Amino acid sequence: MCGIVGYIGKRDVAPLLLEGLQRLEYRGYDSAGIVVTSPKAAGLKMVKAKGRVRDLEAKVPARFKGTTGIAHTRWATHGAPSDLNAHPHMSADNKVAVVHNGIIDNAADLRRKLEADGVEFLSETDTEVLVHLIARSEAEKLEDKVRETLRLIEGTYGIAVMHADFPERIVVARNGSPVVLGIGEKEMFVASDIAALVAHTRQIVTLDDGEMATLKADDFRTYTTEGTRTTAEPTTVEWEAASYDMGGHDTYMHKEIHEQAEAVDRVLRGRIDDRFSTVHLGGLNLDARDARAVRRVKILGCGTSYHAGQIGAQMIEELARIPADAEPASEFRYRNAVVDPDTLYIAVSQSGETYDVLAAVQELKRKGARVLGIVNVVGSAIAREADGGMYVHAGPEVCVVSTKCFTNTCVAFALLALHLGRTRDLSVRDGKRIIEGLRKLPQQISEMLEREEDIKKLAAQYADARSMLFIGRVRGYPVAREASLKLKEVSYIHAEAYPASELKHGPLALIEPALPTVAIVPDDDLLEKNRAAMEEIKARSGQILAVAHQEQEKADHTIVVPKNEDELDPILMGIPLQLLAYHTALSLGRDIDKPRNLAKSVTVE
């Protein structure tokens, strides 16, 4: 999993590629590399470096000129981070260079065959087999060399290929890993993410799986891996380059936490129908008759998206009275699940490219299921594969850990639950109540963010904990799970989430003064049950930080959250816990935007 950027045109390519890598570094950051050439150059020139993009930039010589190039920032899958394992990879004759996202499943077999033929490998990566196969191809055209190689490959890839004998072109291909073309004025770009493109063009073409493209400075063409021409119409992206700047914040995570009020307003805008106390969700492609035919809802996501799906499932059950549950897509796709024609499947992904979710969508479509997508990135693979869906309009999210996209996804689920409920038995009165609650969210989020200094002080008190327990009941349990994930992702403190009702069935054995417990305590019909759970913890000398709508007597500290409607309270209760994770990590000196071992878009298994 990593970032690809490429350029062909008339400008000096190295500064453009390094800038693009900086914008993609959130996708992978253990090593980086760059290859450049030009029609007048004598072959390809390459520089690679273990570490961050700044380490690569320091190694690029002053005279490193070219007008065509590809570059890469890596998140290791095959082989430890090193200069040799960094991309691009180049053939022994220095003629072929490849950057690659994805995993080649049959790389070991191909490597053995190539080594038996005398090929010497320099890296531990699966990608290097691509380079040698392309270099050994006897086809006359670069496109045919790449096509021949891809026929031998099993697995996923997004690749960009350069060849010293064809300096006027870059050939790219996609299967399961995103590849986006940027259309400029007598110049062309390619990247794995539009973040690398928007500073130069907002006209993009997104390749489909099984599709290739040839880029020249003044032209591009797309075709299948079998050679059949395809029609690709550029679309205009809505995000601008300024959306990827920090905007005066020290980190992207801090910026994105503080963008949530505006982001929630954006996901609501134009969708509320006051006349009928419902919402307009035309992109679902699900009319009232179809909605009433749904007998069950199954939500699939990974990580944060899975937790948002758990909150969404509860809202759908409460408001629409349809049985609903959420499951990790990474588990669903391997357990040969029964696919029911009366079940509505919902795929959730911030990037819209999460491989496990995409693979689950493709399997469901193969079996005839109706699948909706809830994603943030317009034109992403899941958005294109699904029968319909919703964009959450959170805007670009650069920090590896998700904050504003999680919140907006939860709000999107509230809209979907209201829509399904109003096509069934949810009353006008309850519809109006939920709409009023949704409209309160941006202001209430702003109120929470104004209390950041208080949460920062609390974080300093808990930062020396070696482990933390998060508990919640029913609506509070997915909030506890997401808060636990945020803390361990960004601070590296071990954290575990457990249903508050399950304390007596094992976790109470862990309670001691050195293990703080964060309790999610909404002011709903389970308030007394949650207070009883805190009693059990205090009886065993445990520390408690409560997140509640009023001060909790049994808690050592309480973060008070504004009250909304019961069904919407989980959306607000996650906000202060994002700040808690952020300030805990900050006090520990962590690399907040780029946590160790993690990458933003998980486009491999």
Phi and psi in degrees as a GROMACS rama.xvg file:
@    title "Ramachandran Plot"
@    xaxis  label "Phi"
@    yaxis  label "Psi"
@TYPE xy
-172.34  -173.638  CYS-2
-120.615  135.541  GLY-3
-114.832  139.756  ILE-4
-145.483  140.595  VAL-5
-145.892  159.137  GLY-6
-150.043  144.516  TYR-7
-142.849  127.933  ILE-8
176.881  -139.964  GLY-9
-115.737  -11.4721  LYS-10
-79.0313  160.938  ARG-11
-65.7717  119.862  ASP-12
-81.4796  -32.4642  VAL-13
-59.0228  -48.2941  ALA-14
-60.7033  -36.4898  PRO-15
-63.8452  -43.5399  LEU-16
-68.9141  -40.3551  LEU-17
-64.6267  -39.8492  LEU-18
-61.9438  -43.9402  GLU-19
-62.0356  -40.4393  GLY-20
-63.1155  -38.5439  LEU-21
-59.0815  -39.2095  GLN-22
-74.0701  -21.1519  ARG-23
-101.13  1.26574  LEU-24
-62.9572  -23.7462  GLU-25
-65.7914  -15.8476  TYR-26
-85.5637  -14.0084  ARG-27
172.557  136.734  GLY-28
-155.017  39.5016  TYR-29
-104.003  -15.6177  ASP-30
-165.496  167.092  SER-31
-155.604  160.165  ALA-32
-160.49  166.173  GLY-33
-149.409  140.803  ILE-34
-128.3  135.588  VAL-35
-134.191  158.842  VAL-36
-160.387  -178.427  THR-37
-157.875  164.627  SER-38
-57.2411  -26.2431  PRO-39
-97.3417  -2.62202  LYS-40
-79.4122  156.297  ALA-41
-97.182  79.5194  ALA-42
90.7011  -165.24  GLY-43
-102.037  144.245  LEU-44
-117.138  134.495  LYS-45
-133.347  142.782  MET-46
-134.808  135.903  VAL-47
-136.749  155.231  LYS-48
-154.389  135.809  ALA-49
-69.5097  143.192  LYS-50
109.95  -155.296  GLY-51
-85.1742  173.172  ARG-52
-60.9314  -33.1221  VAL-53
-63.4472  -31.075  ARG-54
-69.1848  -37.8496  ASP-55
-65.0469  -46.0063  LEU-56
-58.3847  -37.1132  GLU-57
-67.0113  -23.0553  ALA-58
-92.5207  -16.3347  LYS-59
-70.9187  121.925  VAL-60
-69.3411  161.169  PRO-61
-62.9109  -39.0951  ALA-62
-96.4917  78.1587  ARG-63
-131.559  64.8799  PHE-64
-93.0707  152.122  LYS-65
177.912  165.147  GLY-66
-119.474  -1.12882  THR-67
-134.638  137.663  THR-68
-168.363  160.301  GLY-69
-132.187  150.54  ILE-70
-147.252  167.443  ALA-71
-157.34  141.42  HIS-72
-123.101  133.272  THR-73
-111.297  147.657  ARG-74
-125.297  113.698  TRP-75
-63.5849  134.339  ALA-76
-120.766  -49.214  THR-77
-113.824  109.838  HIS-78
93.2254  138.875  GLY-79
-67.2242  159.018  ALA-80
-59.1439  127.337  PRO-81
-165.993  167.927  SER-82
-62.0561  -42.016  ASP-83
-68.6365  -36.6645  LEU-84
-81.1274  -12.4483  ASN-85
-65.7521  150.859  ALA-86
-91.9331  158.198  HIS-87
-68.4819  159.211  PRO-88
-107.112  144.013  HIS-89
-127.856  146.902  MET-90
-71.1206  163.504  SER-91
-61.0876  -30.2739  ALA-92
-88.0245  6.57767  ASP-93
61.6646  26.7793  ASN-94
-101.601  -30.6201  LYS-95
-114.999  132.797  VAL-96
-129.887  138.788  ALA-97
-135.476  137.572  VAL-98
-114.955  146.833  VAL-99
-148.797  131.975  HIS-100
-110.188  144.46  ASN-101
116.688  -168.793  GLY-102
-136.439  129.426  ILE-103
-91.973  108.24  ILE-104
-66.0247  -33.9797  ASP-105
-100.263  26.2832  ASN-106
-61.3668  -38.7278  ALA-107
-63.3546  -43.2401  ALA-108
-64.8511  -44.0215  ASP-109
-64.3958  -37.82  LEU-110
-63.8056  -43.5678  ARG-111
-60.9572  -42.3837  ARG-112
-64.8429  -42.0664  LYS-113
-66.883  -41.4244  LEU-114
-63.7636  -37.2039  GLU-115
-63.0099  -26.7289  ALA-116
-88.7185  5.3901  ASP-117
96.7383  5.82284  GLY-118
-75.0814  133.356  VAL-119
-102.868  123.316  GLU-120
-92.3203  141.054  PHE-121
-101.708  -20.1485  LEU-122
-123.108  172.284  SER-123
-95.2874  5.19491  GLU-124
-81.856  156.213  THR-125
-73.3656  -26.2875  ASP-126
-62.9984  -32.3428  THR-127
-62.1774  -24.5807  GLU-128
-63.4857  -33.2676  VAL-129
-59.6605  -45.2617  LEU-130
-59.5744  -48.6768  VAL-131
-69.1289  -36.3866  HIS-132
-65.9986  -42.2025  LEU-133
-65.1686  -42.5504  ILE-134
-64.3135  -31.5677  ALA-135
-87.563  -9.89874  ARG-136
-64.4367  138.995  SER-137
-94.138  2.67945  GLU-138
-61.8826  149.811  ALA-139
-80.4062  -36.0075  GLU-140
-95.8874  147.758  LYS-141
-60.8656  -41.5346  LEU-142
-57.264  -41.0453  GLU-143
-71.841  -34.5279  ASP-144
-61.1283  -44.6922  LYS-145
-67.0057  -44.0161  VAL-146
-61.4049  -43.4592  ARG-147
-59.2108  -42.0471  GLU-148
-65.1171  -43.9338  THR-149
-64.6474  -25.3362  LEU-150
-66.57  -22.5052  ARG-151
-89.8864  -9.45081  LEU-152
-92.7515  136.549  ILE-153
-117.742  128.912  GLU-154
133.388  -157.5  GLY-155
-115.333  149.692  THR-156
-160.979  146.284  TYR-157
-129.008  117.039  GLY-158
-129.291  154.484  ILE-159
-132.97  133.6  ALA-160
-126.339  134.795  VAL-161
-121.283  152.192  MET-162
-140.194  132.722  HIS-163
-60.6924  -27.889  ALA-164
-80.2413  -8.72921  ASP-165
-132.108  61.7776  PHE-166
-69.546  -9.94279  PRO-167
-93.1026  11.1895  GLU-168
-149.647  157.103  ARG-169
-125.541  133.491  ILE-170
-109.254  131.916  VAL-171
-127.736  158.914  VAL-172
-154.086  155.889  ALA-173
-137.042  137.066  ARG-174
-153.419  94.5984  ASN-175
86.6699  -2.94436  GLY-176
-136.652  131.009  SER-177
-64.3396  141.101  PRO-178
-137.311  124.387  VAL-179
-124.641  131.433  VAL-180
-96.3813  140.986  LEU-181
-112.922  126.433  GLY-182
-98.8152  113.646  ILE-183
-110.138  -169.988  GLY-184
-91.5983  101.104  GLU-185
56.3097  35.7318  LYS-186
-158.071  150.637  GLU-187
-131.864  147.615  MET-188
-124.068  158.129  PHE-189
-142.021  146.082  VAL-190
-158.483  166.324  ALA-191
-89.902  -5.84252  SER-192
-155.089  138.341  ASP-193
-63.9653  -14.1523  ILE-194
-56.6434  -32.0241  ALA-195
-80.0409  -9.45248  ALA-196
-106.624  -31.23  LEU-197
-65.9085  -17.2479  VAL-198
-73.2163  -14.2732  ALA-199
-121.434  -29.5263  HIS-200
-159.265  150.139  THR-201
-114.102  6.98173  ARG-202
-94.1248  115.659  GLN-203
-130.087  157.803  ILE-204
-128.873  127.23  VAL-205
-101.857  122.678  THR-206
-72.9935  147.156  LEU-207
-91.4399  163.674  ASP-208
-59.0171  140.635  ASP-209
79.0499  13.3352  GLY-210
-115.629  146.114  GLU-211
-123.746  169.102  MET-212
-151.857  148.165  ALA-213
-112.039  125.716  THR-214
-107.441  129.09  LEU-215
-123.778  167.124  LYS-216
-58.6867  -36.0248  ALA-217
-114.312  12.7949  ASP-218
-166.619  160.695  ASP-219
-149.408  155.293  PHE-220
-142.71  147.827  ARG-221
-118.643  151.424  THR-222
-162.558  163.995  TYR-223
-79.909  167.978  THR-224
-66.7303  -13.1315  THR-225
-89.6638  -7.32036  GLU-226
102.932  -3.01063  GLY-227
-76.2578  129.748  THR-228
-62.9518  142.343  ARG-229
-120.733  159.218  THR-230
-101.471  120.157  THR-231
-122.067  113.104  ALA-232
-99.1078  123.479  GLU-233
-61.6483  145.359  PRO-234
-119.169  159.818  THR-235
-99.6072  124.812  THR-236
-81.7283  147.964  VAL-237
-86.045  -22.1993  GLU-238
-81.1101  143.873  TRP-239
-109.774  166.439  GLU-240
-58.5485  -36.2754  ALA-241
-62.0016  -23.6027  ALA-242
-64.6642  -19.5565  SER-243
-98.6255  2.91515  TYR-244
-85.6789  159.865  ASP-245
-76.324  -18.5101  MET-246
60.0418  39.0815  GLY-247
88.243  -4.85284  GLY-248
-89.257  157.556  HIS-249
-77.4735  -26.1522  ASP-250
-140.513  159.203  THR-251
-67.6882  -35.0704  TYR-252
-60.7103  -44.4158  MET-253
-63.8199  -43.5054  HIS-254
-58.9091  -46.3751  LYS-255
-71.3786  -32.5474  GLU-256
-60.781  -42.7372  ILE-257
-78.7984  -8.91158  HIS-258
-88.4006  0.392711  GLU-259
-69.33  -35.349  GLN-260
-61.9689  -45.8677  ALA-261
-66.5562  -39.1952  GLU-262
-64.8438  -40.9026  ALA-263
-65.6622  -40.2759  VAL-264
-58.6054  -35.9979  ASP-265
-68.884  -40.6144  ARG-266
-71.3958  -22.9332  VAL-267
-85.4013  -26.6338  LEU-268
-58.7719  127.418  ARG-269
77.7562  2.30857  GLY-270
-107.237  -13.4974  ARG-271
-88.8847  134.385  ILE-272
-115.61  95.8983  ASP-273
-68.9933  -30.8832  ASP-274
-58.6174  -43.2175  ARG-275
-110.864  12.3325  PHE-276
52.2412  47.4784  SER-277
-143.771  -160.276  THR-278
-135.998  156.395  VAL-279
-97.3443  117.408  HIS-280
-131.969  66.291  LEU-281
-61.6576  -28.3723  GLY-282
-68.8518  -10.5894  GLY-283
-67.7123  -26.496  LEU-284
53.7492  43.212  ASN-285
-135.649  98.6607  LEU-286
-78.422  176.688  ASP-287
-59.8368  -38.9159  ALA-288
-63.9579  -44.3041  ARG-289
-63.2039  -41.8116  ASP-290
-63.0599  -39.8888  ALA-291
-71.4001  -19.7911  ARG-292
-81.9817  -11.6844  ALA-293
-70.0085  127.508  VAL-294
-106.875  -15.9219  ARG-295
-158.766  150.745  ARG-296
-122.82  129.43  VAL-297
-119.965  122.798  LYS-298
-108.421  132.071  ILE-299
-123.001  128.862  LEU-300
-160.521  178.325  GLY-301
-131.551  142.002  CYS-302
59.9649  -127.782  GLY-303
-57.9814  -38.9723  THR-304
-64.5151  -35.2072  SER-305
-63.8839  -42.8491  TYR-306
-64.9947  -40.4142  HIS-307
-61.0203  -37.7659  ALA-308
-63.51  -35.2999  GLY-309
-64.6353  -42.2868  GLN-310
-64.0824  -42.3958  ILE-311
-61.6872  -40.8727  GLY-312
-61.2308  -41.1264  ALA-313
-65.0836  -41.0925  GLN-314
-65.7264  -38.9375  MET-315
-64.8789  -41.6384  ILE-316
-65.0499  -42.3192  GLU-317
-70.2091  -43.0517  GLU-318
-91.3242  -35.622  LEU-319
-103.125  -12.2586  ALA-320
57.1604  40.0702  ARG-321
-111.221  130.277  ILE-322
-56.5343  130.537  PRO-323
-145.829  145.254  ALA-324
-151.055  163.02  ASP-325
-119.357  148.982  ALA-326
-145.834  144.217  GLU-327
-61.3127  127.338  PRO-328
-60.2418  -31.3021  ALA-329
-65.768  -24.8395  SER-330
-88.9175  -43.4713  GLU-331
-56.3582  -42.6668  PHE-332
-71.3545  -11.8204  ARG-333
-108.976  -2.59366  TYR-334
-105.421  15.551  ARG-335
50.5925  53.0012  ASN-336
-65.9457  150.283  ALA-337
-73.8886  124.136  VAL-338
-100.981  113.068  VAL-339
-97.1672  128.96  ASP-340
-64.4587  -19.5383  PRO-341
-91.3724  2.67993  ASP-342
-96.5349  134.424  THR-343
-94.6909  121.748  LEU-344
-100.357  137.435  TYR-345
-126.33  120.901  ILE-346
-99.8725  130.244  ALA-347
-120.49  129.457  VAL-348
-161.608  130.611  SER-349
-61.332  -52.5  GLN-350
-76.4551  -24.2084  SER-351
74.4642  9.15142  GLY-352
-126.642  1.68764  GLU-353
-53.8157  119.88  THR-354
-62.6415  -44.2119  TYR-355
-61.941  -38.3887  ASP-356
-70.5202  -44.1981  VAL-357
-60.6883  -42.5736  LEU-358
-64.0707  -38.0706  ALA-359
-65.0994  -41.2235  ALA-360
-60.7706  -45.7429  VAL-361
-63.4882  -38.3932  GLN-362
-67.7032  -40.6887  GLU-363
-63.7129  -42.8177  LEU-364
-63.2872  -38.2538  LYS-365
-61.3712  -31.1004  ARG-366
-94.0147  8.7238  LYS-367
84.5104  15.3641  GLY-368
-79.1124  154.936  ALA-369
-88.5229  125.345  ARG-370
-126.49  128.33  VAL-371
-104.944  151.2  LEU-372
-115.577  137.215  GLY-373
-119.358  104.381  ILE-374
-137.662  168.427  VAL-375
-102.271  -29.4919  ASN-376
-97.0375  117.817  VAL-377
-65.0412  135.5  VAL-378
77.9132  7.52644  GLY-379
-70.0899  169.476  SER-380
-60.7978  -43.9534  ALA-381
-67.0815  -37.7671  ILE-382
-61.2944  -36.8101  ALA-383
-78.0401  -33.4549  ARG-384
-77.145  -31.0286  GLU-385
-73.1278  159.288  ALA-386
-73.5755  -20.3427  ASP-387
177.592  -174.456  GLY-388
159.702  -160.734  GLY-389
-136.06  139.836  MET-390
-91.6492  139.269  TYR-391
-90.6192  -9.91563  VAL-392
53.1809  40.5138  HIS-393
-78.066  -15.7588  ALA-394
82.5182  173.091  GLY-395
-58.9694  135.831  PRO-396
-121.283  110.232  GLU-397
-94.9726  -39.6082  VAL-398
-57.2547  139.509  CYS-399
-58.5861  -42.9936  VAL-400
-81.338  135.932  VAL-401
-88.2501  134.632  SER-402
-127.819  -68.7368  THR-403
-67.854  -30.505  LYS-404
-71.3762  -35.6635  CYS-405
-59.6593  -48.5282  PHE-406
-62.3543  -45.977  THR-407
-66.1433  -33.1751  ASN-408
-65.7347  -40.3264  THR-409
-62.1867  -40.9964  CYS-410
-65.8191  -39.324  VAL-411
-60.3973  -39.0489  ALA-412
-65.9746  -35.4467  PHE-413
-62.652  -41.2559  ALA-414
-63.2558  -43.6849  LEU-415
-64.1458  -42.2137  LEU-416
-62.9568  -40.552  ALA-417
-64.3471  -43.5985  LEU-418
-59.7551  -48.9096  HIS-419
-65.4433  -38.9992  LEU-420
-63.4237  -41.2477  GLY-421
-75.172  -18.7277  ARG-422
-81.7674  -7.93046  THR-423
-116.952  -108.983  ARG-424
-116.395  8.13291  ASP-425
-72.7676  129.385  LEU-426
-73.5585  161.329  SER-427
-58.3447  -40.8602  VAL-428
-61.0079  -46.1045  ARG-429
-69.6794  -34.7236  ASP-430
-60.9548  -44.4589  GLY-431
-63.2437  -40.088  LYS-432
-60.9482  -43.7154  ARG-433
-68.2022  -39.6817  ILE-434
-61.6452  -43.1977  ILE-435
-62.0804  -39.152  GLU-436
-64.9259  -42.543  GLY-437
-61.0937  -40.7114  LEU-438
-67.8249  -23.8654  ARG-439
-76.3276  -22.0182  LYS-440
-56.2452  -49.1675  LEU-441
-56.7582  -44.2364  PRO-442
-66.8049  -39.5381  GLN-443
-68.2728  -34.9333  GLN-444
-63.7685  -43.2605  ILE-445
-59.6705  -40.2994  SER-446
-61.399  -40.7028  GLU-447
-64.2495  -42.6267  MET-448
-67.6194  -24.6203  LEU-449
-68.7534  -15.3591  GLU-450
-96.3326  20.1414  ARG-451
-59.4087  -39.6925  GLU-452
-60.5394  -38.7444  GLU-453
-64.5076  -40.5164  ASP-454
-70.0205  -34.598  ILE-455
-60.3223  -41.6455  LYS-456
-65.3138  -39.8795  LYS-457
-63.9653  -41.7553  LEU-458
-59.0867  -39.4984  ALA-459
-62.4748  -32.4047  ALA-460
-74.0979  -28.2022  GLN-461
-101.705  -2.11311  TYR-462
-67.4165  -21.3283  ALA-463
-87.6091  1.86266  ASP-464
-68.0279  140.227  ALA-465
-86.2622  -19.9693  ARG-466
-156.77  153.917  SER-467
-139.05  146.7  MET-468
-109.775  132.678  LEU-469
-114.959  130.65  PHE-470
-130.31  149.576  ILE-471
-161.81  161.529  GLY-472
-125.584  128.048  ARG-473
55.8047  -103.894  VAL-474
-61.8309  -30.5283  ARG-475
-80.9338  -18.3049  GLY-476
-67.8318  -45.8561  TYR-477
-61.8485  -32.0357  PRO-478
-63.4936  -42.7275  VAL-479
-62.1795  -40.3777  ALA-480
-65.5197  -43.9877  ARG-481
-67.3213  -39.7828  GLU-482
-65.3257  -38.874  ALA-483
-62.3087  -44.0732  SER-484
-62.4987  -43.8981  LEU-485
-59.377  -44.6325  LYS-486
-63.3517  -46.7649  LEU-487
-72.6225  -33.3935  LYS-488
-59.9035  -46.1905  GLU-489
-101.806  -23.8905  VAL-490
-108.291  -17.397  SER-491
69.3556  13.9042  TYR-492
-80.1258  131.91  ILE-493
-63.1506  134.939  HIS-494
-143.952  146.583  ALA-495
-136.183  140.837  GLU-496
-111.858  141.199  ALA-497
-145.711  146.047  TYR-498
-61.9267  133.121  PRO-499
-57.9683  -32.2801  ALA-500
-69.7328  -13.5267  SER-501
-99.0722  3.85038  GLU-502
-53.641  -44.4821  LEU-503
-71.4583  -11.6876  LYS-504
-98.2015  28.655  HIS-505
144.854  -54.0306  GLY-506
-63.3861  -20.934  PRO-507
-59.5323  -22.58  LEU-508
-62.8416  -22.1476  ALA-509
-85.0314  -18.1232  LEU-510
-67.4316  128.36  ILE-511
-162.316  167.423  GLU-512
-57.5391  -29.0281  PRO-513
-80.4968  -6.56954  ALA-514
-111.337  98.8041  LEU-515
-70.2234  147.076  PRO-516
-116.295  129.764  THR-517
-100.23  118.004  VAL-518
-108.148  127.103  ALA-519
-91.3091  115.244  ILE-520
-128.76  76.7722  VAL-521
-70.1684  152.85  PRO-522
-86.6839  75.6639  ASP-523
-131.241  -161.297  ASP-524
-72.0653  -3.88062  ASP-525
-107.84  13.1222  LEU-526
-55.9714  -48.1665  LEU-527
-66.9186  -34.181  GLU-528
-63.1328  -41.2928  LYS-529
-68.1374  -36.73  ASN-530
-64.5209  -35.9759  ARG-531
-64.5268  -37.362  ALA-532
-63.8633  -38.8217  ALA-533
-66.3877  -35.2514  MET-534
-57.9908  -43.2699  GLU-535
-61.8701  -38.6447  GLU-536
-70.1259  -45.3912  ILE-537
-64.7891  -32.4561  LYS-538
-63.8066  -17.4481  ALA-539
-112.605  22.377  ARG-540
64.7806  28.5938  SER-541
-84.4679  146.146  GLY-542
-80.5566  143.482  GLN-543
-132.02  129.453  ILE-544
-111.149  114.368  LEU-545
-97.0203  140.89  ALA-546
-111.713  110.914  VAL-547
-149.088  174.529  ALA-548
-92.3716  -4.78499  HIS-549
-153.933  158.458  GLN-550
-55.7994  137.251  GLU-551
-108.069  120.571  GLN-552
-59.5173  -37.072  GLU-553
-82.9195  -8.68011  LYS-554
-87.6984  146.317  ALA-555
-71.5101  -35.7005  ASP-556
-141.631  149.063  HIS-557
-131.501  129.866  THR-558
-97.9151  114.393  ILE-559
-88.7344  127.875  VAL-560
-112.509  140.6  VAL-561
-58.5488  142.885  PRO-562
-85.3116  135.124  LYS-563
-122.738  -159.64  ASN-564
-69.2936  148.544  GLU-565
-52.1769  -42.5592  ASP-566
-67.2645  -26.1779  GLU-567
-99.0756  -8.82692  LEU-568
-55.7008  -37.521  ASP-569
-58.1258  -29.4527  PRO-570
-62.8849  -43.3165  ILE-571
-75.8463  -33.1177  LEU-572
-71.8221  -17.6056  MET-573
-77.6337  -22.3735  GLY-574
-62.1892  -52.9388  ILE-575
-64.449  -26.0253  PRO-576
-75.8506  -24.9646  LEU-577
-64.3914  -44.947  GLN-578
-64.9432  -36.9997  LEU-579
-61.6328  -46.2991  LEU-580
-62.7397  -43.5269  ALA-581
-60.3501  -51.1723  TYR-582
-74.2548  -26.5087  HIS-583
-64.7564  -47.0741  THR-584
-63.5176  -39.9997  ALA-585
-61.983  -43.0532  LEU-586
-68.234  -23.2988  SER-587
-91.9335  -1.1317  LEU-588
74.1164  28.5559  GLY-589
-76.574  159.716  ARG-590
-84.4973  91.4175  ASP-591
-65.9835  -43.6776  ILE-592
-76.6442  -21.3091  ASP-593
-132.016  70.9152  LYS-594
-60.3375  149.552  PRO-595
-60.9035  144.171  ARG-596
69.8708  1.94728  ASN-597
-117.245  155.301  LEU-598
-136.95  157.942  ALA-599
-69.4139  -53.4732  LYS-600
-106.779  114.559  SER-601
-89.5651  91.2803  VAL-602
-102.786  16.9813  THR-603
-129.515  167.23  VAL-604
